[in-house]
Each structure stands twice: as C-alpha cells, then as structure tokens.
Amino acid sequence: MSKLPPIAVPKEKLQQIRIDTLRKVQREKRTKKRIVPVALVALFCITILFSIRVSPTFAGYIAKIPGFNALVSAVRTDAGIEDIVDNQYFEEINVTESEKGLSLTLQGVIADHSGFVLFYDADALFDMSNLYLNDVQLFQGDVEIPGPRFTSHSDNQQYISSLVEYSFSEPIVYTTKEFKAVFHFEDVDKGNIEITIPFTLQNEIALEKVIAVNRIVDIDGQKFTITQIRRSPLKTAIDIELDEANTMQILAFDDIAVMTDSGERRYSIVNGIAKHGDIRDGKITLNVQSNYFHETDSLTINIGAVQAVPKGEDFIEVDFGTKEVLTKPDYFDWEISVEQQEIAVAVRKGENGRKFLRLYNAVKEDGTPLKITEMKISRDEQYEIETTKFQDYDGTAKIYFDYYFNPIGENIELDIPLQ
C-alpha cells in the first residue's frame, strides 16, 4: 500500500486567529456573546467530523487543534457518539464568553432523555498551568439539572479541550429548550472564575426506545431479571433486578455487550458513566454504547462473567479509633492495613481478575454513609496497593468492596426479540 502524503494543517495560522479573537473580546468593556455564523466554518467542522472515521491520521492532526480534541476522542472511543455525528444529531453551539482573561467556548452539545454532554474548549491570556475546573452547573430554564457528572480532562497547558457528561438514571423531561451552563474555575493567581454560557437547543429531542424484556437468568440458583432495555442516542441502558432469595451477593457483570442481528457489537461505556444504582439495593442499570440509529429485529446481550460472593461476606469491618481490622471474609487473604483515616489492601499482581476492589461504599456504626475523600493506587514488584481515605471518623465501619473475582457464570448469551 502506498504511503499517504502528510496532511498540512495550518496550526500557526489557526492559533493566531484564536489569539486575535481572544484579544478583541478582552478589549470589550463588558462580556458579550460571540456566535460564529460563518457557513464555511460550519461546513469545515462537519467535513472534519466525517473524516475522523476514515482517516485516523487526519483525526490525529485535528485532535491537536483546540475545540476538536474532546469530540475526536469521544468518536474514537464510543461507537454511539460516532453514530450521533453520522446522523447529524450532534448540535453545534459555538458560543464564547470571557471573564478575567479566560475565554471559554461551548462548541456543541448532545442532548437526549438519558443524558447531556457539553463539549467545550478554553484559552487564556495568562498561564493556564494552575487553572482547575471545580464544577459545572447545568440549568434548564431556571432549574438546575442534578445527576452524576463525568468530566474528561486535557493535559495541555496551553488550552483546554474537554467535555462534561450528565447521565440520568431516569429519563429527563424537556420543559424548555433554553439552557445555561455555569463553569466554575479556580486559578492560583486569578482566584475563582465563573463563566456562564446560555444556549438554546434547536434539534428535536430523540424519543427513548423502551423494550420490555422480563428475562429471568438462573445461574446455579442465583437469579436476576433483565427487566427492560432503553435505547437512546447517547447510550443503551440495561435495567436489571436481583432476586431477593439469592444466597450470594452479585457484585458485577463483566464485559457486558449488546449485539444487533447484523452482528454489530456495542460494548460497555468506558469514558463515562457505565452504571446507575447500588447493586446491593437489588437494582442496577448498566450502560453500553448506543445502537439507537440501527434498525434491528433482535438484540443479543452478552455477559462475559457474573461475579458474586456469599451474602454477608462482602465487606471488611475496621475500627478507625484503634486502627484494627475487626472482621474480613475467610476467603480474603490479602494484607489489610488501617492508618489515620485510610484503609489499604495489598492485592498480589494478577489476582482479583486484574481489577480493583473499589472500596467506595462505607457505612458507620449508626448506619449513615462514611464518605470517601481520596482514592489512590500504588504498585511495587509484587503488589497493587489500593488505598481509600475517608472523612474524619474514629468509630467502627463496614467497608464494602464492589468487585471480587469469583465468577459464578461465564459467557452468557441472551437473545432478545424486538417484535
């Protein structure tokens, strides 16, 4: 195969245009909204997006240009986002606001009933090395939209190109198409910087496709029911309920995927929110990459493995006052240490399915949650040490682990007819 000629990208010219625009904005006496109305720019953006799939080299160049990095990365890692771009469901906004020398552009959004994704980039007239995004608030009209948020970060200190994802456990109702996003930054020298960008959605919101399944799965007497599948442009949500009579606590569903009748497979969401709910409450929703825009007569759900441990043996009990481990499961033979407000578990490399225990869920003696403040991973030649730090507390607590490698069922395949 002949080698493709290098693609020339006018990086210096693009950067100079951005600098000139930013300086012009800064000369204004008050912040004004800037909308890019040039049809050629929009056409150029669309052409680039459609080139991402067929030319990885071109995508690599474009990813270095502010404003495209986050979207290119999303298309590369999520086939559902690729479909959204292909089907022109991505909505361009291109609105810029500035404050204290920081200029932020909301490039575009993806909105449906299951979630909301904001793509943005930022430039500054000052060194951005010590600039941090603390929070992003999203308002529909005057009402703030709650929900778990996932933020992708850019390590480039010259500009920021990133996204914020809101994922809803229950479908959101769109009462208005008037929105605003409030970005809260903090800089060592500039202090707090708040930038508000109002915007209006133009696209019709795609309706969620709900498929009633009610399929019971029995693995050696341990049962769970796939109640329904909800398909939207951003994700395919699989709702699962666990049988209360189970003698084992199901912890995880590994390598879940959904396949259409044409054989196209969509895997679990990697860079985003992959699940909703607490599995110990008996209900959980698993999110996989969307196949919303694909017509199909049936779906196949693949589960690589179901991990479970005996009920009542899915936690470690410690005393933060005496720094002692009070109880642990008999099968749990890894070293546990308690220091200050931290609990550390040293897992031998290659064990636990090469995954983390995820010691996020802790409960105090009185049954109230014990909040985590930090989680870190360290490694040496033999061990991976998972350390979780909690809020100040000197009593006893049960710390539940979210993953333990003990498959009770593997390579499960479920055919789901849609008619």
N, C-alpha and C positions, 0 to 999 in steps of 0.2 A: 504493500500500500504506500502510495507516495505521501511524503510528509507535507502537511498543510503549511502554507506560509504564515508567518507570525501576523497577528492581528494588531494593528496600530490603534491604540487608544489615546486620545489627546488629553492625558492626565493633567499636564501643566495648565492647559487652557481651561479645562473644567474646573480645576482648583482656583484659578484666577477669577473665573466668573463667580464662583461661590464667595470668594473674599470680597470682590467688588460689591456684590449684592448685600453681604452682611454689613459692610461699612455704610452703605446707603441707608440701611434700616436703622443703624445706630445713630445716624445724624438726625433722624426724626425726633421731634420734641415729645411725642408720645407713641406708644406701641401701636402699630397698625397691622391689620391683617393683610397678608400678601397671598394672592391666589395666582397661580401660573396658568394663564388662559391660552397659551400658545398651542395650537393644534399640532404643530410639528413635534413639540416636546412630548405630548401625549402619545403620538404615533411612534416616536422613537422608543418610549418606555415600553409600549406594547410589543414592538418588534423585538426588543431585548428579552422580554419575558418569555416569548415563544421560542427564542433562540437558545434559552438555557437548557432545554431538554435535549436538543440535537447537537449542541456544541459545548461540551464540558470546558474546553479551553477558553472559549468566549465567556462562559459563565465565570471562570476563574478571574478573568480580567475585570468583568463588570462588578464582581464581588468586592473589589478593592475601591470602587467609587462610592463615596458617601451616598446614602439613600437607596442603594440596591443590595447591600450586603445581607441584611436581615431577610429580605424576600427571597433572594437567591438561595440562601441557606435553608429556608423553610421549604422551598420547592425541591431541593435536593434530598431532604430527609423525610419528607411526608408526601406520599403519592396523592393524598387527598387535596393538599394545597396545590399540587400540580394540576389536578382536575379543575380546581377553582379558577386558576389562571386560564386554563384552556377554554373553559366555558364562560369566561368574562364575568365571573361573579365577584372577583376582586374589585373593590371600589376605590378609585383614586380620589384623594382629598387635596394634597399639595397645598397646605395652608401653613404659613410660618408666623411665629410670634417670637418676640425678643424681650429679654429682661436682663439687666446688669451685665451686658456684654455677651450673654448666651443667647444663641439663636436656635430655635427648635422647629423642625418641620414635621408635621404629621403627613407622611407620604400617602398612606392609604389604610383602609380597614377591611376586615372580613366580618360580617355580622350575620348570625342566624339564631335560631331559637336555642341552640345548645351552647353558644359561646360568642366571644367577641375578641378580635385580635387587632391591635393597633401597631402599625409599622411606622417607626419614626427615625429621624437622624438629627444630630445636633452638632453645631460648630460654635466656637467661641473666639473672642478677641484676646483671651487670656489662656494660659497654660491649663489644660484640662486634666492633668495628671492626678489632681486631688479633687476631682469632681465626682460626686456619687449621686445616684438616683435612689432616694429613700422610699418614695411611694408614688403611685399613680392612682388617682381617683377618676372614676368614670360616672358621669351623670346622664340620665335620660330625662330631659327637661330639668326639673329641679330636684329630682330624686336620685340619690346615689345608688349605683348598682353594686350590691355586695357579691361576694364569691371569691373562691381561691384564685390567686393570680400566679402566673408563671412569667418570669422576665428573662429574656436572653440578653447576655452582655457582650459588648465589644471591647476587646483588649487594646484597640488602637487608641493612643493618647491624643491624636490629632483631631479625631472626630468620633462621634458615637453613631452607630447604626444598629438598631436593635428593635425588639418587639415586646409587647406586653399582651399576654393572653388571659382572658377571663373565661372560665369554664363553669357552666351552670349545671347543678345536679338535677334541677327541674327546669323545664322549658321556660324561657323568659317571655313575657308578653310585651310587645312593642306598642306602647300607648302613644308614642310620638316618634318622629324621625329626627328630632332636634336633640343633639348630644353635645357634651363638652368633656374634654379630658384635662385634668389638672395634674401637671407633673411637678413633683417636689424634689428639687436637687439640693445638695449641700456641698459647698466648696470651702476649703480651709481659709482662704482669704476673703471670698465674696459673701460667705455666710449662706443663709437659706435663699434659694432662688425658686420662685413659684411661677410657672408658666401655664396659662390657661388657653386652650385652643377649642373654640366652638366649631361645630361642623354639622352638616345636615346630610343624612343618608338619602340617596336617590334611588337605589335599586329596590325592587320588591323583595321582601324577606322570604326566602325559600321555606316552604312548609316542611315540617318534620314528617318523615315516613315511618309510621309505627307498625311493627309486625308482631302480632300476638303469637307466642311460641308455646309456652307452658310445657316445656320438655323436661321430664324428670330424668336425672342421671344418677345411677346407683353404682358406687364403687365399693365393693365388699361391705355393703351395708351402710356406707356413708353416702347420704343423698344430698343433692342440690337440684334446684329447678331453674332453668333459663326461662324467665317469665316473658320477656319481650326483647325485641331488637329495635332500636330507634336510630334511623338514618337521617343525618343532616349533612350539609356541605362540609362542615369542619370535622366531624367525627361520626363513627358508628358506635353507638352505646349498647352494651350488652348487659341487661339487668338480671341479676342472679340472687336467689334466695336460698339460704341453707336450711336444712331440716333440723328442727329443734331436738329431735330424738337422736341425732348423731352422737356417738361416743367419742369422736375425735374432733378437734378444733381445726377446721380447714384454714390455712394461713395464706395460701397463694395459689394462683392459676398461672403456671409458667407458659411462656411462648404462645400466647393466645393469638389467633389469626382468624380472619374471615375470608372465604374464597367464593367467588361468583361461579355460575355454571360454566363460564368460559375458561375457568382455570386461573383467573387473576386473583392473587392473594394479597390481602392487606393486613399488615402486622400492627402490634401494639404501638401506641404513640410513644415516641422516645423523648423528644424535646418538647415536653408539655405535660399536661395533667393526664395521667394514664388511668386514674381510677377515682371514684367518688364513694364515700361512705366508709364506715368502720365494719370490717368483716365480722367482728365479734358481736355486732348488733344483729347479725343474721341476714344482712342485705349488703350487696356491693354492686357497683356499676363499673365495668371495665370498658375503656375507650380504645378503639383501634382506628387506624387511618380510614378515612371515609371512602366509600364507593358509591356515593349518592347519585352521581351523574351516569352510572352504568345501569342499564336495564338488565334484569336477570329474573329467571323463573324460580331460582332456588339459591340458597346460601349454604355453605358448609362451614361450620365452626370447628376449628382445630385447637386442641389444648395439648401442649407438649407434656405437661405433668401437673398433677394436683398434689400440693404439699400439705401435710397435716401431722399433728401430734396429739397425744391423748389430752382430752379436756381436763383442765385444772393443772396441766403441766406445761403451760405456755408462757411462764413468766419467771423472773428472778426477784426474790424479795430481799431488800437490803435495809440496813439501818444507817442513815446518814449521820446520826449522832455518834455512834460507836465505830463507824466505818467497817461494819461487818456485813458479810453475806449471810443472811438468815436461812434462806432456802433456795434451792435450784432443782430443776428436773434431774432425775437419776441418769438420764442419757446425756446430760450436758456436761462434758468432760473438759471443757476449755477453762483456762485460768481467768478468774474474775477478780478485779480489784476495785476498792472504793476509796476515793480520796477527795477531801473537800466536798464539793457538790457534783463530783464526777463518778461515773461508773465506766470501767474499761474492760473489754473482753478481748483476749488474745486468741484469735482463731488461726489454727495451723493452715498454711497456704495450701490451696487446692481443695480444702474442705468446705462444707456448707454450700456446695454447688457453685463455688466461686462467687457467691453473693453475700451481701451484708445482712446482719441480723435486723438492722433498722430499729434501734431501741428508742422509738419516738413516743410511745404510749405509756405513761406512768401515772399511778394513782396513789394518793396519800392514804394514811390510815382512815381518815374520815370519808373517803370515797371521792374526794374532789381531785381534779386533774393536777398533776405536777408538771409544770411547763418546762420544756427544754429551752436552753439559751444558746447552745452551740453543739455541733457535732463535727468530729474530725476523724480522719483515717491516717494511721502511720504504719510503716512497714519496716521489717528487718529481713534477714535471710530466711527465717522460719515462719514468721507470724505476720498477720494483718491485725492491727490493734484498732478496734472500733471504740472510740471514746465519746460519751454523751454527757454533756454538762446540763444540770438542771438549776432552776431558781433556788434561792436560799431556802433551806428546809433541813431541820435536824431530827426528823422523826423517821418512822419506817415507811417504805413504799414498795409497791409491786410494779416492776418494770417489765412490760410485755414485749416480746420480740415479734416482729412482723414477718420474719422469714426463718425457716429452719428446713434444711434439706432432708426430707423424709417422704419420698413420693409414694402415694398410695394408689396412684393410677397414672398411666403414661400413654401418650399417643392416642388421645381420644378424638374421634371424628364424629360429628353430628350433622346430618343432612336436614336442612330446614326448608321445606317447600313454601313458596310465597303465594301460591294460588290454591 
